[in-house]
């Protein structure tokens, strides 16, 4: 079983990351990661006494399955007002391989997120230094 995975990457102004994360989870994402960054867009060139300012950004990463990506993206656009100039940007990129996404069934067997069949598919469970209790998975 080969899983298709997508990464929704959203870049917004500082303070908007939590809004994006909550919107993505409301639309079906199972989680996300917020990173801090700096950058300047064409509408953000500001200076103080002639010294350029690099605005702080929050970058939200959400890994999801293709059947959920459109709903998640639409909710992010609505909540973060990305349809307005200068509010941010969001885009989707395909993910070739994912390591570490795993849910445990009642027997402790690793099942990839989104697999409702109860079958683990093409998964190799690996633990740190041979420890199978670590519950990391490589999905190919």
DSSP file (Angstrom, degrees, kcal/mol; ACC not computed):
  #  RESIDUE AA STRUCTURE BP1 BP2  ACC     N-H-->O    O-->H-N    N-H-->O    O-->H-N    TCO  KAPPA ALPHA  PHI   PSI    X-CA   Y-CA   Z-CA
    1    1 A X              0   0    0      0, 0.0   121,-0.8     0, 0.0     2,-0.5   0.000 360.0 360.0 360.0 122.4    0.0    0.0    0.0
    2    2 A X        -     0   0    0    119,-0.1     2,-0.4   138,-0.1   119,-0.0  -0.914 360.0-147.2-105.6 127.7    1.5    3.3   -1.1
    3    3 A X        -     0   0    0     -2,-0.5     2,-0.5   119,-0.1   136,-0.0  -0.776   4.2-141.7 -97.5 135.4    0.1    6.4    0.7
    4    4 A X        -     0   0    0     -2,-0.4    62,-0.5    90,-0.0     2,-0.4  -0.831  26.3-176.3 -90.4 131.1   -0.2    9.8   -1.0
    5    5 A X  E     -A   95   0A   0     90,-0.6    90,-2.3    -2,-0.5     2,-0.4  -0.960   9.6-162.0-129.0 145.4    0.7   12.5    1.4
    6    6 A X  E     -AB  94  64A   0     58,-3.1    58,-2.9    -2,-0.4     2,-0.5  -0.954  10.1-144.7-126.7 147.8    0.5   16.3    1.0
    7    7 A X  E     -AB  93  63A   0     86,-3.0    86,-2.5    -2,-0.4     2,-0.7  -0.959   8.3-157.8-111.0 121.5    2.2   19.1    2.9
    8    8 A X  E     -AB  92  62A   0     54,-3.1    54,-2.1    -2,-0.5     2,-0.5  -0.895  12.6-167.9 -96.8 119.8    0.2   22.3    3.3
    9    9 A X  E     -AB  91  61A   0     82,-3.1    82,-2.4    -2,-0.7     2,-0.4  -0.942   5.1-175.8-112.7 124.5    2.7   25.1    4.1
   10   10 A X  E     -AB  90  60A   0     50,-2.4    50,-3.0    -2,-0.5     2,-0.5  -0.979   8.7-165.6-124.1 130.6    1.3   28.4    5.3
   11   11 A X  E     +AB  89  59A   0     78,-3.2    78,-2.2    -2,-0.4     2,-0.3  -0.969  23.5 156.3-118.8 118.3    3.4   31.6    5.9
   12   12 A X  E     -AB  88  58A   0     46,-2.6    46,-3.0    -2,-0.5    76,-0.2  -0.832  44.9 -78.3-134.9 169.5    1.6   34.3    7.9
   13   13 A X  E >   - B   0  57A   0     74,-0.7     3,-2.0    -2,-0.3     4,-0.3  -0.267  66.3 -75.2 -66.9 157.6    2.5   37.3   10.0
   14   14 A X  T 3  S+     0   0    0     42,-1.5    -1,-0.2     1,-0.3    44,-0.1  -0.271 121.0  29.9 -56.2 134.5    3.6   36.7   13.6
   15   15 A X  T 3  S+     0   0    0     -3,-0.1     4,-0.3    42,-0.0    -1,-0.3   0.238 100.3  84.2  99.0 -12.2    0.6   35.9   15.8
   16   16 A X    <>  +     0   0    0     -3,-2.0     4,-2.1     1,-0.1     5,-0.2   0.530  62.9  87.7 -98.2  -8.9   -1.4   34.2   13.1
   17   17 A X  H  > S+     0   0    0     -4,-0.3     4,-2.6     1,-0.2     5,-0.2   0.893  87.8  50.2 -59.8 -42.8    0.1   30.8   13.4
   18   18 A X  H  > S+     0   0    0      2,-0.2     4,-2.7     1,-0.2    -1,-0.2   0.884 109.0  52.8 -64.4 -38.1   -2.3   29.6   16.0
   19   19 A X  H  > S+     0   0    0     -4,-0.3     4,-2.2     2,-0.2    -1,-0.2   0.920 111.5  46.2 -61.3 -44.4   -5.2   30.7   13.9
   20   20 A X  H  X S+     0   0    0     -4,-2.1     4,-2.5     2,-0.2    -2,-0.2   0.918 112.9  49.7 -64.6 -44.3   -4.0   28.8   11.0
   21   21 A X  H  X S+     0   0    0     -4,-2.6     4,-2.1     1,-0.2    -2,-0.2   0.922 112.2  47.1 -62.1 -45.8   -3.3   25.7   13.1
   22   22 A X  H  X S+     0   0    0     -4,-2.7     4,-2.2     1,-0.2    -1,-0.2   0.899 112.7  50.1 -63.3 -40.8   -6.8   25.8   14.7
   23   23 A X  H  X S+     0   0    0     -4,-2.2     4,-1.6    -5,-0.2    -2,-0.2   0.907 110.1  49.6 -64.6 -41.9   -8.4   26.3   11.2
   24   24 A X  H  <>S+     0   0    0     -4,-2.5     5,-2.8     1,-0.2     4,-0.2   0.894 112.8  46.7 -66.2 -38.2   -6.5   23.3    9.7
   25   25 A X  H ><5S+     0   0    0     -4,-2.1     3,-1.1     3,-0.2    -1,-0.2   0.868 108.3  55.8 -71.6 -35.6   -7.5   21.1   12.6
   26   26 A X  H 3<5S+     0   0    0     -4,-2.2    -1,-0.2     1,-0.2    -2,-0.2   0.852 108.6  49.5 -61.0 -34.0  -11.1   22.2   12.4
   27   27 A X  T 3<5S-     0   0    0     -4,-1.6    -1,-0.2    -5,-0.1    -2,-0.2   0.435 136.2 -79.1 -89.0  -0.3  -11.1   21.2    8.7
   28   28 A X  T < 5S+     0   0    0     -3,-1.1    -3,-0.2     1,-0.3    -2,-0.1   0.395  81.1 137.2 124.0  -5.8   -9.6   17.7    9.4
   29   29 A X      < -     0   0    0     -5,-2.8    -1,-0.3    -6,-0.2    35,-0.1  -0.452  46.7-143.8 -70.0 148.1   -5.9   18.0    9.9
   30   30 A X        -     0   0    0     33,-0.4     2,-0.3     1,-0.2    -1,-0.1   0.414  67.9 -44.1 -94.4   1.8   -4.6   15.9   12.8
   31   31 A X        -     0   0    0     32,-0.1     2,-0.3   -10,-0.1    -1,-0.2  -0.971  55.9-153.2 162.3-169.5   -2.0   18.4   13.9
   32   32 A X        -     0   0    0     -2,-0.3     2,-0.4    30,-0.1    30,-0.2  -0.975  17.1-112.7-179.0 175.3    0.7   20.7   12.7
   33   33 A X  E     -C   61   0A   0     28,-2.2    28,-2.9    -2,-0.3     2,-0.5  -0.994  16.9-153.4-130.9 133.8    3.9   22.5   13.4
   34   34 A X  E     -C   60   0A   0     -2,-0.4     2,-0.3    26,-0.2    26,-0.2  -0.940  16.8-177.3-109.6 124.5    4.4   26.2   13.8
   35   35 A X  E     -C   59   0A   0     24,-3.1    24,-3.1    -2,-0.5     2,-0.3  -0.851  22.3-125.5-115.6 153.1    7.9   27.6   13.1
   36   36 A X  E     +C   58   0A   0     -2,-0.3     2,-0.3    22,-0.2    22,-0.2  -0.770  38.1 157.2 -96.9 146.1    9.2   31.1   13.4
   37   37 A X  E     -C   57   0A   0     20,-2.3    20,-3.7    -2,-0.3     2,-0.3  -0.934  30.9-130.3-153.9 175.9   10.8   32.9   10.4
   38   38 A X  E     +C   56   0A   0     -2,-0.3     2,-0.3    18,-0.3    18,-0.2  -0.974  36.0 135.0-133.1 149.1   11.7   36.2    8.9
   39   39 A X        -     0   0    0     16,-1.8     2,-0.4    -2,-0.3    16,-0.4  -0.951  37.9-125.7 178.9 165.3   11.1   37.5    5.5
   40   40 A X        -     0   0    0     -2,-0.3     2,-0.2    14,-0.1     5,-0.1  -0.992  15.9-164.4-131.8 128.8   10.0   40.4    3.4
   41   41 A X    >   -     0   0    0     -2,-0.4     3,-1.9    45,-0.1     4,-0.2  -0.550  43.4 -95.5 -99.7 172.9    7.3   40.5    0.7
   42   42 A X  T 3  S+     0   0    0      1,-0.3     3,-0.5    -2,-0.2    -1,-0.0   0.799 126.2  47.2 -60.5 -29.9    6.8   43.3   -1.9
   43   43 A X  T 3  S+     0   0    0      1,-0.2    -1,-0.3     3,-0.0    -3,-0.0   0.384 104.8  63.3 -91.5   3.7    4.2   45.0    0.4
   44   44 A X    <   +     0   0    0     -3,-1.9     2,-1.1     2,-0.1    11,-0.2   0.239  58.1 130.3-115.9  13.6    6.2   44.7    3.5
   45   45 A X        +     0   0    0     -3,-0.5     2,-0.3    -4,-0.2     9,-0.1  -0.571  34.2 159.4 -74.3 101.9    9.3   46.9    2.9
   46   46 A X  E     -D   53   0B   0     -2,-1.1     7,-2.6     7,-0.6     2,-0.3  -0.892  20.1-167.9-124.0 153.2    9.3   49.1    6.0
   47   47 A X  E     -D   52   0B   0     -2,-0.3     2,-0.5     5,-0.2     5,-0.2  -0.969  16.3-150.0-137.1 154.9   12.1   51.1    7.6
   48   48 A X  E >  S-D   51   0B   0      3,-2.2     3,-1.9    -2,-0.3    -2,-0.0  -0.981  90.7 -19.4-122.5 116.4   12.7   52.8   10.9
   49   49 A X  T 3  S-     0   0    0     -2,-0.5    -1,-0.1     1,-0.3     3,-0.1   0.876 130.2 -51.2  52.5  41.3   15.0   55.8   10.4
   50   50 A X  T 3  S+     0   0    0      1,-0.2     2,-0.6     0, 0.0    -1,-0.3   0.408 111.9 121.4  81.9  -2.8   16.2   54.4    7.2
   51   51 A X  E <   -D   48   0B   0     -3,-1.9    -3,-2.2     1,-0.0    -1,-0.2  -0.839  65.0-122.7 -96.3 122.4   17.0   50.9    8.6
   52   52 A X  E     -D   47   0B   0     -2,-0.6     2,-0.4    -5,-0.2    -5,-0.2  -0.335  20.2-143.3 -66.0 143.5   15.1   48.1    6.9
   53   53 A X  E     -D   46   0B   0     -7,-2.6     2,-0.8    -9,-0.1    -7,-0.6  -0.896   0.6-149.5-106.6 133.7   12.9   45.9    9.1
   54   54 A X        -     0   0    0     -2,-0.4   -14,-0.1    -9,-0.1    -9,-0.1  -0.898  24.9-134.4-100.5 106.8   12.5   42.2    8.5
   55   55 A X        -     0   0    0     -2,-0.8   -16,-1.8   -16,-0.4     2,-0.2  -0.293  18.1-116.8 -62.7 142.4    9.0   41.3    9.6
   56   56 A X  E     - C   0  38A   0    -18,-0.2   -42,-1.5   -42,-0.0     2,-0.3  -0.562  34.4-165.8 -79.1 144.0    8.7   38.1   11.7
   57   57 A X  E     -BC  13  37A   0    -20,-3.7   -20,-2.3   -44,-0.2     2,-0.4  -0.840  17.6-140.1-125.4 160.6    6.6   35.3   10.2
   58   58 A X  E     -BC  12  36A   0    -46,-3.0   -46,-2.6    -2,-0.3     2,-0.5  -0.997  15.6-157.7-120.7 131.7    5.0   32.1   11.4
   59   59 A X  E     -BC  11  35A   0    -24,-3.1   -24,-3.1    -2,-0.4     2,-0.5  -0.939   5.5-161.1-112.0 121.4    5.2   29.1    9.2
   60   60 A X  E     -BC  10  34A   0    -50,-3.0   -50,-2.4    -2,-0.5     2,-0.5  -0.908   2.8-165.1-109.1 125.9    2.6   26.4    9.7
   61   61 A X  E     +BC   9  33A   0    -28,-2.9   -28,-2.2    -2,-0.5     2,-0.4  -0.938   8.7 177.6-110.9 126.5    3.3   22.9    8.4
   62   62 A X  E     -B    8   0A   0    -54,-2.1   -54,-3.1    -2,-0.5     2,-0.5  -0.978  14.6-156.6-130.9 119.8    0.4   20.4    8.1
   63   63 A X  E     +B    7   0A   0     -2,-0.4   -33,-0.4   -56,-0.2     2,-0.3  -0.823  32.2 151.8 -93.0 130.1    0.9   16.9    6.7
   64   64 A X  E     -B    6   0A   0    -58,-2.9   -58,-3.1    -2,-0.5     2,-0.3  -0.882  44.9 -91.7-148.8 177.1   -2.4   15.5    5.4
   65   65 A X    >>  -     0   0    0     -2,-0.3     3,-2.1   -60,-0.2     4,-1.0  -0.692  40.2-111.9 -96.1 151.9   -4.0   13.1    3.0
   66   66 A X  H 3> S+     0   0    0    -62,-0.5     4,-0.6     1,-0.3     3,-0.3   0.793 113.3  61.9 -55.7 -32.6   -5.2   14.3   -0.5
   67   67 A X  H 34 S+     0   0    0      1,-0.2    -1,-0.3     2,-0.1     4,-0.2   0.678 112.4  37.9 -70.1 -14.0   -8.8   13.8    0.3
   68   68 A X  H <> S+     0   0    0     -3,-2.1     4,-2.3     2,-0.1    -1,-0.2   0.586  92.8  86.7-106.3 -15.2   -8.6   16.4    3.1
   69   69 A X  H  X S+     0   0    0     -4,-1.0     4,-2.8    -3,-0.3     5,-0.2   0.856  87.1  50.0 -63.5 -38.7   -6.2   19.0    1.6
   70   70 A X  H  X S+     0   0    0     -4,-0.6     4,-2.6     2,-0.2    -1,-0.2   0.933 113.2  45.8 -65.9 -44.6   -8.8   21.1   -0.2
   71   71 A X  H  > S+     0   0    0     -4,-0.2     4,-2.0     2,-0.2    -2,-0.2   0.909 115.4  47.6 -63.7 -41.5  -11.0   21.5    2.8
   72   72 A X  H  X S+     0   0    0     -4,-2.3     4,-2.2     2,-0.2    -2,-0.2   0.936 112.7  48.3 -64.6 -46.9   -8.1   22.3    5.0
   73   73 A X  H  X S+     0   0    0     -4,-2.8     4,-2.5    -5,-0.2    -2,-0.2   0.913 110.8  51.0 -61.0 -44.0   -6.6   24.8    2.6
   74   74 A X  H  X S+     0   0    0     -4,-2.6     4,-2.2     1,-0.2    -1,-0.2   0.897 110.9  48.5 -61.1 -40.9  -10.0   26.5    2.2
   75   75 A X  H  X S+     0   0    0     -4,-2.0     4,-2.8     2,-0.2     5,-0.2   0.876 110.7  51.0 -68.9 -36.5  -10.4   26.8    6.0
   76   76 A X  H  X S+     0   0    0     -4,-2.2     4,-2.7     2,-0.2     6,-0.3   0.934 110.3  49.5 -63.2 -46.3   -6.9   28.3    6.3
   77   77 A X  H  X>S+     0   0    0     -4,-2.5     5,-1.5     1,-0.2     6,-0.6   0.911 114.9  44.9 -59.5 -43.5   -7.6   30.9    3.6
   78   78 A X  H ><5S+     0   0    0     -4,-2.2     3,-0.6     3,-0.2    -2,-0.2   0.954 117.3  42.3 -66.3 -50.5  -10.9   31.9    5.3
   79   79 A X  H 3<5S+     0   0    0     -4,-2.8    -2,-0.2     1,-0.2    -1,-0.2   0.875 121.6  38.8 -68.2 -38.7   -9.5   32.0    8.9
   80   80 A X  H 3<5S-     0   0    0     -4,-2.7    -1,-0.2    -5,-0.2    -2,-0.2   0.382 104.4-125.7 -94.7   3.9   -6.2   33.8    8.1
   81   81 A X  T X<5 +     0   0    0     -3,-0.6     3,-1.8    -4,-0.5    -3,-0.2   0.873  48.9 162.0  56.6  41.0   -7.8   36.1    5.5
   82   82 A X  T 3 < +     0   0    0     -5,-1.5     6,-0.2    -6,-0.3     5,-0.1   0.595  62.1  73.9 -70.8  -8.6   -5.3   34.9    2.8
   83   83 A X  T 3  S+     0   0    0     -6,-0.6     2,-0.4     4,-0.1    -1,-0.3   0.485  85.3  81.2 -80.4  -1.3   -7.5   36.3    0.1
   84   84 A X  S X  S-     0   0    0     -3,-1.8     3,-1.5     1,-0.1     4,-0.3  -0.853  95.6 -98.8-103.6 141.0   -6.4   39.8    1.1
   85   85 A X  T 3  S+     0   0    0     -2,-0.4    -2,-0.1     1,-0.2    -1,-0.1  -0.262 103.1  13.2 -59.1 138.7   -3.1   41.2   -0.1
   86   86 A X  T 3  S+     0   0    0      2,-0.2    -1,-0.2    -4,-0.1     3,-0.1   0.474  93.4 108.1  80.1   3.1   -0.2   41.0    2.4
   87   87 A X  S <  S-     0   0    0     -3,-1.5   -74,-0.7     1,-0.3     2,-0.3   0.736  85.9 -87.6 -85.3 -23.1   -1.9   38.6    4.8
   88   88 A X  E     -A   12   0A   0     -4,-0.3     2,-0.3    -6,-0.2    -1,-0.3  -0.921  35.6 -96.5 145.8-171.8    0.2   35.6    3.8
   89   89 A X  E     -A   11   0A   0    -78,-2.2   -78,-3.2    -2,-0.3     2,-0.4  -0.992  21.4-169.5-145.9 146.9    0.6   32.7    1.5
   90   90 A X  E     +A   10   0A   0     -2,-0.3     2,-0.3   -80,-0.2   -80,-0.2  -0.997  12.0 168.8-137.5 143.6   -0.3   29.0    1.5
   91   91 A X  E     -A    9   0A   0    -82,-2.4   -82,-3.1    -2,-0.4     2,-0.4  -0.984  25.8-129.7-151.1 160.9    0.6   26.2   -0.8
   92   92 A X  E     -A    8   0A   0     -2,-0.3     2,-0.4   -84,-0.2   -84,-0.2  -0.932  21.1-176.5-116.4 133.4    0.5   22.5   -1.1
   93   93 A X  E     -A    7   0A   0    -86,-2.5   -86,-3.0    -2,-0.4     2,-0.1  -0.978  29.4-112.5-127.4 143.5    3.4   20.3   -2.0
   94   94 A X  E     -A    6   0A   0     -2,-0.4     2,-0.5   -88,-0.2   -88,-0.2  -0.447  26.2-140.8 -71.2 147.9    3.5   16.5   -2.5
   95   95 A X  E     -A    5   0A   0    -90,-2.3   -90,-0.6     1,-0.1     3,-0.1  -0.949   9.8-164.8-112.7 125.2    5.5   14.5    0.0
   96   96 A X  S    S+     0   0    0     -2,-0.5     2,-0.3     1,-0.3    -1,-0.1   0.867  72.9   4.9 -77.5 -37.5    7.5   11.6   -1.2
   97   97 A X        -     0   0    0      2,-0.0     2,-0.4   -93,-0.0    -1,-0.3  -0.997  60.1-158.5-151.8 143.8    8.1    9.8    2.1
   98   98 A X  E     -E  139   0C   0     41,-1.2    41,-2.7    -2,-0.3     2,-0.4  -0.983   5.1-168.0-126.8 136.4    7.0   10.3    5.7
   99   99 A X  E     +E  138   0C   0     -2,-0.4    39,-0.2    39,-0.2     3,-0.1  -0.988  68.2  20.4-121.7 130.7    8.8    8.9    8.8
  100  100 A X  S    S+     0   0    0     37,-3.8     2,-0.7    -2,-0.4    38,-0.1   0.329  75.1 125.4 103.5  -8.0    7.2    8.9   12.2
  101  101 A X        +     0   0    0     36,-0.4     2,-0.3    35,-0.1    -1,-0.3  -0.771  35.9 142.3 -87.8 119.8    3.4    9.2   11.6
  102  102 A X        -     0   0    0     -2,-0.7     2,-0.4    10,-0.2    10,-0.2  -0.967  35.0-163.9-159.8 135.4    1.9    6.3   13.4
  103  103 A X  E     -G  111   0D   0      8,-2.7     8,-3.8    -2,-0.3     2,-0.4  -0.942  25.5-129.7-116.7 146.9   -1.2    5.5   15.4
  104  104 A X  E     -G  110   0D   0     -2,-0.4     6,-0.2     6,-0.2     2,-0.1  -0.806  14.2-145.6 -99.8 135.3   -1.4    2.4   17.6
  105  105 A X    >   -     0   0    0      4,-2.3     3,-2.1    -2,-0.4    -1,-0.0  -0.223  44.9 -82.3 -82.7-176.1   -4.3    0.0   17.4
  106  106 A X  T 3  S+     0   0    0      1,-0.3    -1,-0.1     2,-0.1    -2,-0.0   0.700 132.1  52.5 -63.9 -19.0   -5.6   -1.9   20.5
  107  107 A X  T 3  S-     0   0    0      2,-0.1    -1,-0.3     0, 0.0     3,-0.1   0.361 120.4-106.5 -95.8   4.3   -2.9   -4.5   20.0
  108  108 A X  S <  S+     0   0    0     -3,-2.1     2,-0.3     1,-0.3    -2,-0.1   0.596  71.8 146.8  81.8  10.5   -0.1   -1.9   19.9
  109  109 A X        -     0   0    0      1,-0.1    -4,-2.3    16,-0.0     2,-0.4  -0.628  53.7-112.5 -83.8 138.5    0.4   -2.3   16.1
  110  110 A X  E     -G  104   0D   0     -2,-0.3     2,-0.4    -6,-0.2    -6,-0.2  -0.551  36.4-179.5 -73.7 124.6    1.4    0.7   14.1
  111  111 A X  E     -G  103   0D   0     -8,-3.8    -8,-2.7    -2,-0.4     9,-0.1  -0.995  30.0-115.3-124.1 130.0   -1.4    2.0   11.8
  112  112 A X    >   -     0   0    0     -2,-0.4     3,-2.1     8,-0.2   -10,-0.2  -0.298  41.7 -90.9 -64.6 148.6   -0.7    5.0    9.6
  113  113 A X  T 3  S+     0   0    0      1,-0.3    -1,-0.1   -12,-0.0     3,-0.1  -0.346 114.2  22.2 -56.8 131.7   -2.9    8.1   10.2
  114  114 A X  T 3  S+     0   0    0      1,-0.2     2,-0.9    -3,-0.1    -1,-0.3   0.285  86.5 125.5  92.9 -10.4   -6.0    7.9    8.0
  115  115 A X    <   +     0   0    0     -3,-2.1     3,-0.4     1,-0.2    -1,-0.2  -0.738  26.3 169.2 -85.0 106.8   -5.9    4.1    7.5
  116  116 A X        +     0   0    0     -2,-0.9    -1,-0.2     1,-0.2    -3,-0.0   0.442  60.5  81.7 -96.8  -0.6   -9.3    3.0    8.6
  117  117 A X  S    S-     0   0    0      2,-0.2    -1,-0.2     1,-0.1     3,-0.1   0.694  97.0-126.0 -77.5 -17.3   -9.0   -0.5    7.2
  118  118 A X  S    S+     0   0    0     -3,-0.4     2,-0.4     1,-0.3    -2,-0.1   0.440  73.9 119.0  84.6  -1.3   -7.0   -1.7   10.3
  119  119 A X        -     0   0    0      1,-0.1    -1,-0.3    -7,-0.0    -2,-0.2  -0.815  63.1-142.0 -99.1 140.4   -4.2   -2.9    8.0
  120  120 A X        -     0   0    0     -2,-0.4    -8,-0.2     1,-0.2    -1,-0.1   0.624  32.3-162.7 -79.1 -11.3   -0.8   -1.3    8.4
  121  121 A X        -     0   0    0      1,-0.2     2,-1.8   -10,-0.1    -1,-0.2  -0.319  59.8 -10.7  68.1-147.9   -0.1   -1.3    4.7
  122  122 A X  S    S+     0   0    0   -121,-0.8    18,-1.4     2,-0.1     2,-0.4  -0.515  96.5 139.2 -88.9  69.6    3.4   -0.9    3.5
  123  123 A X  E     -F  139   0C   0     -2,-1.8     2,-0.6    16,-0.2    16,-0.2  -0.928  40.2-161.6-122.9 139.1    4.9    0.1    6.9
  124  124 A X  E     -F  138   0C   0     14,-1.5    14,-1.6    -2,-0.4     2,-0.4  -0.971  18.5-145.5-116.5 113.8    8.1   -0.9    8.6
  125  125 A X  E     -F  137   0C   0     -2,-0.6     2,-0.4    12,-0.2    12,-0.2  -0.678  23.4-179.7 -84.2 130.1    7.9   -0.2   12.3
  126  126 A X  E     -F  136   0C   0     10,-2.3    10,-1.3    -2,-0.4     2,-0.3  -0.985  13.0-163.6-132.0 139.3   11.3    0.8   13.7
  127  127 A X    >   -     0   0    0     -2,-0.4     3,-1.4     8,-0.2     2,-0.2  -0.776  42.9 -80.4-112.6 164.0   12.4    1.7   17.1
  128  128 A X  G >  S-     0   0    0      3,-0.3     3,-1.5    -2,-0.3     5,-0.1  -0.464 113.2  -8.2 -64.3 128.3   15.5    3.6   18.2
  129  129 A X  G 3  S-     0   0    0      1,-0.3    -1,-0.3    -2,-0.2     3,-0.1   0.865 137.9 -47.2  50.1  43.5   18.4    1.2   18.2
  130  130 A X  G <  S+     0   0    0     -3,-1.4     2,-0.9     1,-0.2    -1,-0.3   0.572  98.9 140.5  81.8   8.8   16.2   -1.8   17.6
  131  131 A X    X   -     0   0    0     -3,-1.5     3,-1.6     1,-0.2    -3,-0.3  -0.764  33.6-168.3 -88.7 104.5   13.6   -0.9   20.3
  132  132 A X  G >  S+     0   0    0     -2,-0.9     3,-0.8     1,-0.3    -1,-0.2   0.636  79.7  72.5 -69.1 -11.9   10.2   -1.7   18.8
  133  133 A X  G 3  S+     0   0    0      1,-0.2    -1,-0.3    -5,-0.1    -6,-0.0   0.554  75.1  81.5 -78.5  -6.2    8.4    0.1   21.6
  134  134 A X  G <  S-     0   0    0     -3,-1.6    -1,-0.2    -6,-0.1    -2,-0.1   0.767  85.7-148.7 -70.8 -25.0    9.6    3.5   20.2
  135  135 A X    <   +     0   0    0     -3,-0.8     2,-0.3     1,-0.2    -8,-0.2   0.789  39.7 148.6  62.5  34.0    6.6    3.4   17.7
  136  136 A X  E     - F   0 126C   0    -10,-1.3   -10,-2.3   -26,-0.0     2,-0.4  -0.723  27.0-162.9 -90.1 150.6    8.2    5.2   14.8
  137  137 A X  E     - F   0 125C   0     -2,-0.3   -37,-3.8   -12,-0.2     2,-0.5  -0.978  18.8-147.0-135.9 148.1    7.2    4.2   11.4
  138  138 A X  E     -EF  99 124C   0    -14,-1.6   -14,-1.5    -2,-0.4     2,-0.5  -0.975  18.9-161.0-111.0 120.8    8.5    4.6    7.8
  139  139 A X  E      EF  98 123C   0    -41,-2.7   -41,-1.2    -2,-0.5   -16,-0.2  -0.901 360.0 360.0-105.7 124.0    5.6    4.9    5.3
  140  140 A X              0   0    0    -18,-1.4    -1,-0.1    -2,-0.5   -17,-0.1   0.362 360.0 360.0-123.7 360.0    6.6    4.2    1.7
